[in-house]
Amino acid sequence: MVDVNKPSSGTLTREANLQTRSTGATIEFQSVRKAYGSVKALHDFSLTIRPGEFLTILGSSGSGKTTALNALAGFSTADSGDIRIDGRSVIDEPPERRNLGMVFQNYSLFPHMSVFDNIAFPLRMRRMPRRDIKERVERVLEIVRLGPLAGRMPRDLSGGQQQRVAFARAIVFEPPVLLMDEPLGALDLKLREALQFEIKEIQHQLGCTVVYVTHDQREALAMSSRIVVLRDGRIEQVGTPSEMYDAPQSRFVADFIGQTNLLAADVAQPGSVAIPELGITYRENTFTARAGSWYASIRPEKLQRRPAEGPDIAVSVTIQEAVFLGDVIEYSARTDHGALIHFREQRRDRDRIPERGETANLVLRPSDVVLVPDLPRTSR
Ligand SMILES: Nc1ncnc2c1ncn2[C@@H]1O[C@H](COP(=O)(O)OP(=O)(O)OP(=O)(O)O)[C@@H](O)[C@H]1O
């Protein structure tokens, strides 16, 4: 029997024979603007989301994520601009005409309806024959592994189970687009990670386009085909998770996505870079950065204790703290020029962990330094 209380590894959903499959839609935001009084929540927001894409809108609180999602859902009206789904403008259509599946943080299940009836609701609204409804709901219950709980009321379910019901209700009518606003925000970390896999797996099989909102960069990296970073209502950068991590285009994105060391850098002429806090100057011909002040973003795993080779840059440090994380050790260390930096090592068997006060030589490849501009905050 399926244990519905246990977070899934994803294998069960794979075994469920999915016949449900929708074709994902293309979504276009065209210069969408929205202000609340003097607060400009969304400035000239333009973005094309491809069919079947898992697109995450990522940003800190108040950056405009929900405003963008609500404009797409039809819960709020854009001040100007257009939103198209498969080429059709939906800007004047009420939410129910847009045919979108939606999942929010607070489950929003109907408390007086059983799990079955909650999931059946969108199909009844669409006047589907009773026999087809039963078949569809049972199939979706199997996908989200809630079959044994079909007769329960929402109040008798755990948070994770309620969220699975909300997810089932959103996918049961096979929508071409699924909107999710912080759907896992109320759950604990372990359950959140298990459901991340499950949602991704099911979306992959359904083929629908997903627009997902979160402020959690780890969740965005784990789930998305592409991420949009919003800052103060503007798009700061759009890219795949690896593009965002490996090639951030601003100090903000470098800092927001993953951990990094951000250090002031001076480019004297194209290809000649000084990072005073590391006490280094080096040449890197692939840099096309213009002369001036930049920030060097160096990911902690790029700093390594190993012999320098060829063009490698060496940095001498004194260990401050070593944090044992099982397979990985994270260190903080002080450079000879006063900067506190972080580096991270995979732990190998029987490696001795250096202690506080020991010196170490770290090595870095010039191509692992990403120079980013410090773009100012925009005024609203
Ligand atoms: N109904 C409203 N009335 C006035 N201001 C609003 C309203 N809704 C949103 N705002 C403002 O618009 C800006 C963007 O809000 P939005 O809810 O889109 O941000 P968010 O990124 O989703 O934030 P959070 O992660 O906290 O939900 C914020 O400054 C917010 O205070």
The ligand as an SDF file (V2000), in Angstrom:
LIG
                    3D

 31 33  0  0  0  0  0  0  0  0999 V2000
   -2.9670   45.9250   -3.3470 N   0  0  0  0  0  0  0  0  0  0  0  0
   -1.8480   46.6420   -3.1750 C   0  0  0  0  0  0  0  0  0  0  0  0
   -1.9030   47.9090   -2.7490 N   0  0  0  0  0  0  0  0  0  0  0  0
   -0.7970   48.6550   -2.6070 C   0  0  0  0  0  0  0  0  0  0  0  0
    0.4560   48.2130   -2.8370 N   0  0  0  0  0  0  0  0  0  0  0  0
    0.5790   46.9320   -3.2500 C   0  0  0  0  0  0  0  0  0  0  0  0
   -0.5690   46.0850   -3.4290 C   0  0  0  0  0  0  0  0  0  0  0  0
   -0.1150   44.8740   -3.8480 N   0  0  0  0  0  0  0  0  0  0  0  0
    1.2360   44.9690   -3.9140 C   0  0  0  0  0  0  0  0  0  0  0  0
    1.6490   46.2030   -3.5730 N   0  0  0  0  0  0  0  0  0  0  0  0
    3.0580   46.6830   -3.5470 C   0  0  0  0  0  0  0  0  0  0  0  0
    3.6220   46.3800   -4.8120 O   0  0  0  0  0  0  0  0  0  0  0  0
    4.9600   45.9250   -4.6500 C   0  0  0  0  0  0  0  0  0  0  0  0
    5.0930   44.5360   -5.2550 C   0  0  0  0  0  0  0  0  0  0  0  0
    4.3050   43.6310   -4.5020 O   0  0  0  0  0  0  0  0  0  0  0  0
    4.2150   42.0750   -4.8200 P   0  0  0  0  0  0  0  0  0  0  0  0
    3.1860   41.4970   -3.9040 O   0  0  0  0  0  0  0  0  0  0  0  0
    4.0400   41.8780   -6.2700 O   0  0  0  0  0  0  0  0  0  0  0  0
    5.6790   41.5930   -4.3900 O   0  0  0  0  0  0  0  0  0  0  0  0
    6.2150   40.1320   -4.1770 P   0  0  0  0  0  0  0  0  0  0  0  0
    7.5330   40.0800   -4.8450 O   0  0  0  0  0  0  0  0  0  0  0  0
    5.2000   39.1250   -4.6110 O   0  0  0  0  0  0  0  0  0  0  0  0
    6.4030   40.0990   -2.6080 O   0  0  0  0  0  0  0  0  0  0  0  0
    6.2100   38.8910   -1.5500 P   0  0  0  0  0  0  0  0  0  0  0  0
    7.3000   37.9060   -1.8060 O   0  0  0  0  0  0  0  0  0  0  0  0
    6.3690   39.5870   -0.2180 O   0  0  0  0  0  0  0  0  0  0  0  0
    4.8350   38.3370   -1.7720 O   0  0  0  0  0  0  0  0  0  0  0  0
    5.2410   45.9810   -3.1570 C   0  0  0  0  0  0  0  0  0  0  0  0
    5.9150   47.1880   -2.8790 O   0  0  0  0  0  0  0  0  0  0  0  0
    3.8830   45.9500   -2.5240 C   0  0  0  0  0  0  0  0  0  0  0  0
    3.8890   46.6010   -1.2790 O   0  0  0  0  0  0  0  0  0  0  0  0
  1  2  1  0
  2  3  1  0
  2  7  2  0
  3  4  2  0
  4  5  1  0
  5  6  2  0
  6  7  1  0
  6 10  1  0
  7  8  1  0
  8  9  2  0
  9 10  1  0
 10 11  1  0
 11 12  1  0
 11 30  1  0
 12 13  1  0
 13 14  1  0
 13 28  1  0
 14 15  1  0
 15 16  1  0
 16 17  2  0
 16 18  1  0
 16 19  1  0
 19 20  1  0
 20 21  2  0
 20 22  1  0
 20 23  1  0
 23 24  1  0
 24 25  2  0
 24 26  1  0
 24 27  1  0
 28 29  1  0
 28 30  1  0
 30 31  1  0
M  END
$$$$
